[in-house]
Amino acid sequence: MAATGRDSGAADRDGPLPNPSRVDPGVLAALLARQGWVRRGGPAGRYGRWTPPGDGAGAGLSLLVPAGPGFDDAADLLAEAVAALARSRLPSARAVLLALSVPGDEVRWEREVPGTGGAVPWDSEDALRGAAGAMLRAAAKAAHTRCGYFGARLDGQAAAFLRRVLVAEPGSGGGRLTAYTPAPEGRGVTTTLVRALEALRDAVDYRRATGRLDAFDQAVPAGVSRELVGAVERLVRGSEGAGIALAWSPAAGPPRGFADPRPAVEFSPGDLPALAEAAERLVLGEPSVEVRITAAVVRRGRPGPDGSGTVRLRVLAGAEVAEVRARLDGEAYRTALRARQTGVPLRLSGRLERDGGFRRLTGARDLTLCELDGTERERLLKALRERPEGIPVGGEEEAP
């Protein structure tokens, strides 16, 4: 038998198995080695016999993996290896199957939390998933442009990247989460995440050793931001320690200049004071931004029939946020009302304020209507229908 094991009667793995005909033997061998399996011989250049680590539940299990797809029995051996992994109860076997089924770079988060029998409190798992998602969103934003504090800027790009990420939990017990990011097309985000976490770790060490905070400013070009710091805080808080590790897709290979496997970056509760200081410093260090935007009025309101009012604007161009609020004087408000009634966008200038995450435009001025032809107007109306309008900005919304 090419694949044997005493746990072969275990329940089959849930979900579809990877197609053995599409399994690269080299990728399978690399994934087995990553999970701690040991190659214990086999004819050089032809086959390798792999066994799981330790002497526990996987004792007696072995896989015969061909060195390449060109051997007559390679397809049969790969099919038997996949079937044996599916029957095994070993967490490492399930992790290998997941990586074969979901190709991509593998990001792993771990939180050390007290629990019972490998189980952890519900809110701990919520914190883990929330921190992991926030970390990937921060990396996606930083891959687009470096910034100490993004606020609502680039939310759309970050959300689009996250929709391409697949999540799994390949370990037994709680406190662990694994995500597979697109490779090689998503490498800009994963390489940014690696560099940023390592730079943040160095900056925290520097703060704890010297009492100085300037290292956090210097870490921004590496991808550190208020959002990344907040995600790490959330990951660590309430735990006894946490770590983030990344393994490059064996099919795509590591990007130039990066080792595989990449050492895990770890943080402890003792880092929390420095992380809190860093978060505050990065927010305060980010300036407000002068912009001239093209936007559609989606909500408006004012306390009385005349005078100034507030509008919510859907940003079409000129700023990296989806929506902003602006306070307009009486004349500008009437122009915004006319834009809302006729279905045309506005152009206006102002300052996107840091407070509130760059969602507030102050000093609105030079407000004009944008004239559109029929095709452009239809495109605008379609875009507005495809996105939710949100909540009113305050006061009673006037009838169009």
Order of alpha helices (4+ residues) and beta strands (2+ residues): beta-alpha-beta-beta-beta-alpha-alpha-beta-alpha-alpha-beta-beta-alpha-alpha-alpha-beta-beta-alpha-beta-beta-beta-alpha-beta-beta-alpha
